[in-house]
Amino acid sequence: MAIRFWLLRIMVSAAPFAILPGALKAQDVWQPPLAAGSLAASVVADIPWPALNRAVERGHVFTEQDFVAQTTQARTTSSLLPMQSIVGKAAARSMPEGAFLRSSDVIEPQLVYRGAPVTLRVQIGGILITSPGRALADGRMGMPVRVFSNVSNRTLDAVVQGPATVNLAGY
């Protein structure tokens, strides 16, 4: 882990300098400035964090192969998502190569697509009834969608249960 130090002169400029490992004690890490023109030191640690290894389009479902470890400052990682929170989610918008992801950058993946065939499920007690149908709207896990039943030729309300699978509402 690389540690960078900055010598700050309030209201003037910042100048980098180096301190040998072991030469700095905990009480030396940060002291608030006493007055304008005084000196202060802060520690900035660089840590590896997952960044995109290529540009992705909206709706792309992330896998571990989409990421490479890239160093960033530790203080900026509080708003960034770790790898285990990203894999399996979809991109909310197009993102460039090298981007670190935040919670607003990922969404649940689309499981049901408008016009695509779906399996309608109804479970009552221990009995499971399935039939073919067609989605009338896109949907993510747990979202309500309208579906057309190929068996009864009726439009029904359902809830997305999985890829191309919906549970009829009320059952």
C-alpha positions, 0 to 999 in steps of 0.5 A: 500500500502506497502512502502519499503525504501532502504538506499544506500551507493554508491559503497558499498551495500544496507540496508533496513530500515523503516520509520513510515507513515507521517514521510517522506516529499516529499522533503525527498523522493529522493536526488541525491548522492552528491559524492561517499560514500554519502547517498541517499534514494528512495521510492519503492511502492508495488502495486497490478497488474494482474499476471497469476494464472496458466501456459498457452499455446500459443494461450490461450484466456485470461479471467479475471479468468486467473489472480490474483492480485499480488504485484509488484514495481510501477516503473516496471509497466510502461511496463506491461499491465493492465487487460483491455488490456489483456482480450480477447487477446491470448497468443503469447507464453507459459507463467508460473504461476505468470507472468506479461504480456507485450505487446509482450506477447499478440496477437489478437486471431485466428478467422479463422482456416485453413481447417475450414468452414467459411461464405463468405460475400459480401455486396453491398449497402444494400444487404448482400450475404453469402455463405459457404466456407473453409479457406485455411489459419489461420487468425486474425481480419483484416488479408487477407486470401485465401478461397475456395467457396463451391458454385463456386468451386473457390479460393478467396481473403478475409479479416477476419471479425469475428469468422469463417466469412470473407468479400470478398476482393474488396467488 
